[in-house]
Amino acid sequence: MLKKSLLPISAPDSTILILGTLPGEKSLELQQYYAHPRNRFWKFLENAYNSNVPINYAEKIKWLKNNKIALWDVAHSAERLGSLDANMKQVEPNDLIDFLGKYPSIQRIAFNGQKAEKLYDKYFTRTASYSFISLPSSSPANTRFTYAQLQADWLKLKQ
């Protein structure tokens, strides 16, 4: 099944871009980033920024913008059965070069998981214009590490 990414979330003064791969089934259904109730993305941000993330999605977007966080995915579209990144085929990347050109205040690019990072490296070249942060996936499918270990890595966002 062909899946397509959501529109990016950003503000003119965003300083960090967090890149995922492609929204999962629940996120696509609700048209909201990280909508699966077991995905830990919002909780990791809450802890990293020591600030409560609202429950309402519109308020979450405001929270991201207030914290100068932009959010998007590396993939614009891909063939994928279910939500697992391992099932992605025929990936078409988003136009990140154009996006980053529109937001010159972005200084750091963070990858939500190894697959997002690998896709970025496949389609784009890293430049010295940005610092890059590798984060473990916030997906509930990522059971390789304990919650505490995952959370500790996500604290890199504020360093």
Backbone as a ProteinNet text record, in pm:
[ID]
protein_1_A
[PRIMARY]
MLKKSLLPISAPDSTILILGTLPGEKSLELQQYYAHPRNRFWKFLENAYNSNVPINYAEKIKWLKNNKIALWDVAHSAERLGSLDANMKQVEPNDLIDFLGKYPSIQRIAFNGQKAEKLYDKYFTRTASYSFISLPSSSPANTRFTYAQLQADWLKLKQ
[TERTIARY]
82.6	0	86.7	51.1	124.1	83.1	181.8	159.2	229.6	169.2	228.2	245.1	351	380.7	281.6	284.4	204.9	282	215.1	283.7	378.9	486.3	579	516.4	569.8	535.9	661.8	647.9	764.5	719.2	813.1	792.7	912.5	897.7	1008.8	1138	1125.2	1243.7	1284	1235.2	1273	1424.4	1481.2	1626.6	1664	1566.7	1593.5	1484.2	1525.8	1433	1444.2	1333.2	1330.2	1268	1342.7	1297.6	1263.8	1144.2	1105.7	1117.7	1062	1066.5	939.8	827.5	696.6	594.6	487.2	390.4	333.1	306.4	244.1	95.2	31.1	-110.7	-199.4	-179.7	-263.7	-242.2	-118.4	-88.3	-151.1	-144.8	-206.2	-358.1	-414.2	-559	-606.7	-533.7	-572.5	-511.3	-417	-345	-275	-206.7	-132.3	-1.4	106.6	235.3	233.3	288.8	307.9	178	74	-59.6	-83	-0.3	-20.5	-2.3	-96.8	-89.2	33.5	94.2	212.6	343.7	337.3	458.8	503.6	632.5	685.3	739.4	720.7	775.1	741.1	614.1	571.8	624.3	629	680.3	830.4	904	1047.5	1072.5	993.6	1008.7	975.3	869.6	827.9	941.2	1003.7	1113.4	1238.1	1270.2	1389.4	1377.8	1258.3	1236.9	1183	1163.7	1114.8	991.3	897.6	777.4	663.5	546	432.1	388.7	376.5	324.1	172.7	98.1	-48.2	-101.6	-223.8	-287.7	-350.3	-410	-474.1	-368.9	-394.7	-294.3	-262.4	-362	-336.3	-245.9	-265.1	-180.5	-39.8	-30.1	102.2	181.7	114.8	182.6	232.1	149.7	192.1	311.9	307	416.8	546.4	539.2	658.1	713.4	625.8	669.3	726.6	665.8	718.4	856.3	884.1	1014.9	1110.3	1070.5	1153.9	1188	1092.4	1110	1028	1094.7	1026.4	1019.3	917.7	893.7	852.8	918.1	881.5	934.7	922.5	972	1066.4	1158.6	1249.6	1172.2	1081.4	1007.2	881.3	864	738.5	633.9	678.4	588	668.7	599.3	662	553.3	587	501.8	531.1	427.7	450.3	323.2	337.7	228.8	242.2	139.7	145.4	227.8	283.4	355.1	505	553.9	695.9	784.7	886.1	980.8	1053.7	1073.5	1142.9	1065.7	935.6	852.3	847.9	923.3	917.9	990.2	923.4	981	944.2	1018.2	988.8	976.4	1075.9	1073.5	1097.9	1016.2	1031.9	1057	1174.3	1204.4	1129.3	1109.5	1059.5	1168.9	1132.5	1230.5	1288.1	1378.1	1436.7	1529.3	1592.1	1681.2	1600.2	1488	1401.1	1349.7	1306.6	1254.5	1359.5	1480.7	1586.4	1623.7	1613.9	1639.2	1537.9	1415.4	1310.5	1321.9	1398.5	1412.6	1561.1	1625.7	1769.7	1807.7	1710.2	1741.6	1765.7	1730.6	1754.2	1903.9	1951.6	2093.6	2123.1	2020.4	2040.7	1932	1972.8	1879.9	1890.5	1776.9	1772.5	1693.5	1744.2	1679.1	1607.7	1478.4	1400.5	1415	1525.4	1551	1653.2	1710.9	1814.6	1763.7	1641.1	1587	1575.6	1532.2	1524.6	1664	1762.1	1899.3	1953.7	1929.3	1976.5	1910.4	1782	1714	1769.3	1794.1	1852.3	1986.4	2070.4	2203.5	2196.9	2091.9	2075.5	2040.2	1957	1905.2	1967.5	2038.4	2092.9	2236.9	2308.1	2446.8	2451.9	2519.3	2535.4	2634	2600	2689.4	2724.5	2829.4	2874.6	2778.5	2678.9	2581.2	2494.8	2491.4	2403.7	2481.6	2438.8	2486.2	2375.9	2415.8	2323.2	2317.7	2195.9	2173.6	2104.3	2166.3	2106.1	2030.9	1901.7	1818.6	1760.3	1739.7	1670.9	1523.7	1466	1326.6	1233.6	1135.9	1035.3	922.3	929.5	825.2	809.8	687.6	668.4	731.9	762.6	829.3	976.9	1031.4	1171.1	1179.5	1204.7	1212	1355	1450.3	1590.3	1649	1597.6	1650.2	1538.1	1575.7	1476	1427.5	1315.4	1261.9	1365.2	1427.9	1526.2	1643.8	1689.8	1799.6	1757.1	1636.7	1585.9	1572.1	1513.5	1492.5	1624.5	1724.4	1855.9	1911.9	1895	1942.1	1864.9	1735.7	1653.7	1686.8	1756.2	1798.1	1899.5	1959.5	2054.7	1989.9	1860.2	1791.8	1818.7	1837	1855.2	2002.2	2093.1	2235.6	2289.6
-118.9	0	124.9	222.7	347.9	435.1	480.5	569.4	701	811.9	943.7	1016	1095.2	1167.2	1280.4	1330.1	1445.7	1572.3	1685.2	1812.3	1839.7	1912.9	1943.7	2040.7	2036.8	2133.5	2216.7	2347.6	2434	2574.9	2650.6	2792.7	2866.7	2995.1	3069.2	3065.6	3050.1	3050.1	2910.9	2805.9	2669	2653.7	2588.9	2568.1	2420.3	2332.7	2189.4	2125.4	2032.7	1955.6	1810.1	1753.4	1611	1537.8	1442.4	1366	1222.4	1181.3	1041.5	978.7	861.2	795	825.8	775.4	789.8	758.8	836.1	810.5	669.1	614.4	483.1	490.9	375.6	365.1	458.2	460	543.1	691.1	730.6	869.7	910.8	822.1	852.2	860	769.5	768.4	899.3	945.7	1066.5	1194.4	1177.5	1291.3	1372	1296.6	1356.1	1281.2	1355.5	1291.1	1217.3	1098.4	1017.6	1001.1	959.4	946.7	813.4	712.9	584	604.3	559.3	585.6	525.1	423.8	363.3	422.1	510.8	576.4	674.4	675.6	753	890.4	928.6	1054.5	1173.9	1194.5	1312.3	1307.6	1189.6	1174.4	1204.6	1156.9	1186	1336.4	1405.3	1550.2	1620.3	1574.9	1632.4	1624.4	1510.2	1492.8	1570.2	1570.5	1640.5	1791.3	1843.8	1988.2	2027	1928.7	1952.9	2043.8	2002.9	2083.6	1991	2014.2	1930	1952.8	1843.5	1849.4	1835.1	1925.2	1916.7	1787.3	1752.6	1632.9	1662.8	1780.1	1821.4	1841.1	1787.4	1791	1933.6	2018.3	2157.3	2225.9	2194	2250.1	2189.4	2063.5	2001.3	2074.6	2109.4	2181.8	2317.4	2386.6	2514.5	2493.1	2385	2354.4	2334.2	2257.9	2236.1	2369.9	2451.6	2581.2	2670.3	2671.9	2752	2705.3	2576.7	2521.2	2515.3	2581.7	2594.9	2461	2368.4	2234.4	2222.6	2184.2	2150.7	1998	1949.6	1805.5	1766.6	1662	1610.6	1469.1	1413.5	1278.5	1282.1	1189.1	1179	1134.9	1040.7	987.3	1069.1	1104.8	1166.2	1057.1	945.2	832.5	704.4	594.2	462.5	356.5	245.7	127.7	65.4	39.9	-21.3	-90.1	-214.4	-288	-266.4	-213.9	-188	-65.2	-61.1	56.8	37.9	-83.8	-108.6	-49.5	24.8	84	-21.1	-138.5	-245.1	-287.1	-257.6	-295.9	-190.1	-81.7	26.7	-11.5	15.1	-8.5	108.3	124.7	229.5	367.3	401.5	527.6	645.3	745.6	874.3	977.2	1043.5	1135.1	1267.2	1329.8	1466.3	1560.3	1680.2	1778.1	1853.8	1787.5	1846.4	1963	1960.8	2070.9	2200.6	2195.2	2312.3	2355.7	2258.8	2288.2	2360.2	2306	2366.1	2504.6	2525	2657	2760.2	2716.3	2806.7	2836.8	2754.4	2771	2778.9	2891.6	2903.5	2903.6	2918.5	2916.4	2773.9	2672.7	2534.1	2507.1	2461.2	2434.5	2287.2	2215.4	2074.6	1989.5	1872.1	1774.7	1649.5	1608.3	1489.4	1380.3	1258.2	1144.5	1060.2	1041	954.2	811.6	749.2	610.2	593.5	474.2	442.8	444.9	402.6	399.4	540.3	636.6	775.8	825.7	792.4	835.4	770.3	642	571.2	625.1	654.1	710.7	849.2	929.5	1061.9	1047.6	959.8	941.7	882.6	810.9	755.5	864.3	959.1	1058.6	1197.3	1223.6	1357.7	1349	1458.5	1466.2	1552.8	1503.5	1583.2	1696	1813.4	1927.9	1982.8	2062.5	2123.3	2232	2264.9	2366.9	2322.2	2191.8	2136.2	2040.3	2033.4	1923.9	1817.7	1694.1	1581.8	1502.9	1463	1390.1	1258.6	1148.9	1016.7	978.7	952.5	914.3	775.8	700	571.7	597.5	509.4	524.9	531.4	620.8	632.4	530.9	453.2	355.5	251.5	207	99.1	-32.1	-41.7	-161.8	-167.3	-55	-50.3	-99.2	-226.9	-288.1	-328.2	-281.6	-319.6	-261.7	-143.9	-76.8	-49.7	-25.5	9.9	153.1	186	322.2	422.5	393.3	485.8	508.1	402.7	417.3	502.7	477.7	555.5	702.6	726.6	863.3	936.6	869.6	932.1	979	899.4	940.5	1060.8	1066	1177	1308.4	1303.3	1426.5	1504	1437.2	1503.6	1621.6	1620.8	1730.7	1864.9	1866.6	1991.9	2026.9	1947.4	1974.3	2075.6
0	0	0	-84	-88.4	29.5	105.1	219.5	189.4	232.5	211.4	344.1	350.1	473.8	497	618	656.6	618.3	621.9	599.2	715.5	689.4	799	898.9	1018.2	1122.6	1143.1	1139.2	1157.8	1190.5	1237.6	1264.6	1205.5	1174.9	1115	1197	1329.1	1415.2	1463.8	1398.7	1438.3	1431.6	1533.2	1536.4	1524.5	1544.1	1534.6	1449.8	1364.8	1283	1326	1370.2	1404.4	1286.2	1233.2	1117.1	1155.1	1119.2	1128.9	990.6	974.6	844.3	766	814.6	752.7	861.4	872	979.2	974.5	1092	1103.6	1073.6	1077.1	1042.6	1125.6	1255.8	1343.8	1314.7	1291.3	1259.8	1126.9	1028.5	899.5	912.1	988.3	1009.4	1072.9	1174.7	1247.7	1190.2	1093.7	1036.1	1145.6	1234.3	1345	1362.6	1378	1403.9	1537.9	1537.8	1658.2	1736.8	1666.2	1725.4	1796.5	1768.9	1835.5	1985.9	2065.6	2210.4	2278.7	2218.5	2279.8	2228.1	2127.6	2080.5	2188.4	2214.8	2327.7	2288.1	2163.5	2112.9	2201.9	2228.7	2304.9	2448	2506	2643.1	2646.9	2544	2538.8	2527.3	2445.4	2432.6	2563.9	2626.5	2753.7	2856	2863.4	2959.4	2918.1	2789.4	2742.1	2764.4	2745.5	2758.6	2895.4	2982	3117.4	3114.7	3029.6	3006.8	2965.8	3020.7	2986	2841.7	2767.5	2631.8	2642.2	2579.7	2586.4	2525.3	2560.5	2506	2369.4	2355.8	2231.6	2121.5	2002.2	1895.9	1850.4	1835.8	1796.6	1899	2025	2130.2	2126.5	2087	2070.4	1963.1	1853.9	1746.5	1796.6	1872.9	1932.2	2024.4	2102.2	2194.1	2115	2004.5	1920.5	1871.9	1817.8	1764.1	1872.7	1990.5	2101.7	2145.6	2126.1	2162.1	2043.1	1934	1813.4	1750.1	1755.3	1699.2	1571.4	1464.3	1339.1	1331.7	1262.4	1257.6	1116.3	1064.1	932	919.8	800.6	772.2	654	649.7	536.2	412.8	428.9	314.6	287	161.6	118.4	98.8	41	19.5	12.3	34.2	25.4	20.4	-38.9	-30.5	105.2	182.4	313.8	360.6	400.2	462.9	612.9	677.6	821.2	852.3	973.4	1021.4	1036.5	1019.7	1045	936.4	979.4	885.5	802.1	858	785.4	660.7	656	542.8	432.2	445.7	347.7	218.7	105.5	-26.5	-115.9	-223.6	-321.7	-255	-175.8	-101.8	-195.9	-180.6	-249.1	-139.4	-137.7	-26.8	-35.5	79.7	84.6	35.5	-4.6	-52.2	67.7	136.6	257.3	224.8	108.1	70.3	59.8	-7.7	-19.9	117.5	197.4	330.5	415.1	418.7	500.1	447.4	317.2	260.3	306.7	333.2	380.4	529.4	601.2	746.6	783.5	752.3	777.1	924.7	1013.9	1157.3	1208.4	1130.5	1173.9	1175.5	1290.2	1310.5	1334.9	1384.9	1419.5	1354.2	1309.2	1253.2	1339	1393.4	1479.2	1406.9	1415.9	1353	1457.3	1438.8	1527.3	1475.7	1511.6	1474.9	1363.5	1359.6	1261.2	1117.9	1097	961	904.3	984	938	900.6	982.7	955.7	828.8	812.5	692.5	565.9	573.4	456.5	423.6	525.7	502.7	431.2	482.7	423.7	282.5	252.2	117.6	16.5	56.7	-36.6	-24.9	85	107.6	157.1	142.5	187.9	313.1	413.2	535.2	508.1	559	543.2	681.2	683.4	808.5	856.3	775.5	814.6	932.2	955.9	1059.8	1148.3	1272.8	1356.8	1352.4	1362.6	1348.7	1478.6	1514.6	1639.3	1606.4	1645.5	1626.8	1753.2	1737.8	1852.1	1828.2	1934.3	1916.9	1883.3	1808	1766.6	1887.6	1878.2	1983.9	1965.8	1859.4	1827.9	1938.4	1964	2061.4	2015.3	1885.3	1833.6	1874.5	1920.2	1963.3	2107.9	2122.9	2256.4	2292.8	2215.2	2236	2365	2404.1	2522.2	2621.8	2745.9	2846.6	2821.3	2879.4	2866.6	2916.8	3028.4	3086.1	2990.9	2924.7	2829.2	2709.9	2660.8	2547.8	2586.2	2700.7	2746.9	2763.8	2816.6	2834.9	2700.9	2596.5	2463.7	2411.5	2436.7	2387.5	2457.5	2569.4	2636.3	2551.9	2451.5	2360.9	2288.5	2276.8	2208	2273.3	2402.3	2474.7	2499.6	2452	2476.5	2378.5
[MASK]
+++++++++++++++++++++++++++++++++++++++++++++++++++++++++++++++++++++++++++++++++++++++++++++++++++++++++++++++++++++++++++++++++++++++++++++++++++++++++++++++

